[in-house]
């Protein structure tokens, strides 16, 4: 199992970024997937998840209405569209696979830096 993330970078407050995560080594549409983020010195927090059918997409309260998670099952790709970015969104973002029986993440991407600053 492997993930390759892209799309991070530096953006001004109020701007947008779209993160992508291409998955390899498993049947993409059989798993819940998620995006999480971590700021140095703080705990990792899950930002958004997406169910196998894409019908359920829970979000962290702080990003609801600004971020949108989606997936392209044909290309095994997970997305996170981030709009109206704030400096407090600055973090390393990780895509991940959720193990169905335990509900816990069993594989993580390598992480990608998102910096929101003027």
C-alpha positions as CSV (number, residue, x, y, z in Angstrom):
1,X,0.0,0.0,0.0
2,X,1.3,3.4,-0.9
3,X,0.1,6.9,-1.3
4,X,1.6,9.8,-3.3
5,X,0.3,13.2,-2.3
6,X,0.6,16.5,-4.2
7,X,-0.8,20.0,-4.4
8,X,0.5,21.6,-1.2
9,X,2.4,24.8,-0.9
10,X,2.2,28.4,0.1
11,X,-1.0,30.4,-0.2
12,X,-2.3,33.7,1.1
13,X,-5.1,33.9,3.6
14,X,-8.4,33.5,1.8
15,X,-6.9,31.5,-1.0
16,X,-7.5,27.9,-2.2
17,X,-5.5,24.8,-2.7
18,X,-6.4,21.3,-3.9
19,X,-4.6,18.3,-2.4
20,X,-4.4,15.1,-4.4
21,X,-3.5,11.6,-3.1
22,X,-3.0,8.7,-5.6
23,X,-3.3,5.3,-4.0
24,X,-1.5,2.1,-5.0
25,X,-1.6,-1.5,-3.8
26,X,-5.3,-2.0,-2.8
27,X,-8.8,-1.8,-4.1
28,X,-9.5,1.9,-3.5
29,X,-13.3,1.8,-3.4
30,X,-13.4,-0.9,-0.7
31,X,-12.1,1.5,2.0
32,X,-13.0,4.6,4.0
33,X,-10.3,7.2,3.3
34,X,-9.4,10.3,5.2
35,X,-7.3,13.5,5.3
36,X,-5.6,14.5,8.6
37,X,-3.3,17.3,9.6
38,X,-0.6,18.0,12.1
39,X,0.9,21.1,13.4
40,X,4.3,20.7,15.2
41,X,3.7,20.3,18.9
42,X,0.0,19.5,18.5
43,X,-1.9,16.3,18.1
44,X,-2.8,14.9,14.7
45,X,-6.4,15.7,13.9
46,X,-8.7,14.2,11.2
47,X,-9.9,16.9,8.9
48,X,-12.3,14.9,6.6
49,X,-13.3,11.4,5.8
50,X,-15.1,9.7,2.9
51,X,-17.0,6.5,3.0
52,X,-16.7,3.7,0.4
53,X,-19.8,4.9,-1.4
54,X,-18.8,8.5,-1.0
55,X,-22.2,9.2,0.6
56,X,-20.8,10.0,4.0
57,X,-18.2,12.7,4.4
58,X,-17.7,13.8,8.0
59,X,-15.6,17.0,8.6
60,X,-13.8,18.6,11.4
61,X,-16.0,21.5,12.6
62,X,-13.3,24.1,11.9
63,X,-13.2,23.2,8.2
64,X,-16.8,22.4,7.5
65,X,-18.1,24.6,4.7
66,X,-14.6,25.5,3.5
67,X,-13.1,22.1,2.7
68,X,-14.5,19.4,0.5
69,X,-13.3,15.8,0.3
70,X,-13.9,13.7,-2.8
71,X,-12.6,10.7,-4.6
72,X,-12.1,9.4,-8.1
73,X,-12.4,5.7,-7.8
74,X,-11.5,5.0,-11.4
75,X,-8.1,6.6,-10.8
76,X,-7.7,5.7,-7.2
77,X,-7.3,9.3,-6.2
78,X,-8.5,11.2,-3.1
79,X,-8.9,14.9,-3.2
80,X,-9.2,17.7,-0.6
81,X,-10.4,21.0,-2.0
82,X,-9.5,23.8,0.6
83,X,-11.1,27.2,0.2
84,X,-11.1,30.3,2.3
85,X,-7.8,29.2,3.9
86,X,-6.8,30.6,7.2
87,X,-3.3,30.8,8.8
88,X,-4.5,28.3,11.4
89,X,-4.9,25.8,8.5
90,X,-1.1,25.7,8.2
91,X,0.0,22.1,8.8
92,X,1.3,18.9,7.3
93,X,-1.6,17.1,5.6
94,X,-1.8,13.3,5.3
95,X,-4.1,11.1,3.4
96,X,-4.8,7.7,4.9
97,X,-6.7,4.5,4.6
98,X,-9.1,3.3,7.4
99,X,-9.0,-0.4,8.3
100,X,-12.7,-1.5,8.1
101,X,-12.8,-3.8,11.1
102,X,-11.1,-1.5,13.6
103,X,-12.0,1.9,12.2
104,X,-8.5,3.0,12.6
105,X,-6.0,4.2,10.1
106,X,-3.7,1.4,8.9
107,X,-1.7,3.2,6.2
108,X,-0.6,6.9,5.9
109,X,0.7,9.0,3.1
110,X,4.1,10.7,3.4
111,X,2.5,14.1,4.2
112,X,2.5,17.4,2.4
113,X,3.1,20.9,3.7
114,X,0.3,23.5,3.5
115,X,1.3,27.0,4.6
116,X,-1.2,29.9,4.7
117,X,0.6,33.2,5.2
118,X,0.7,36.7,3.7
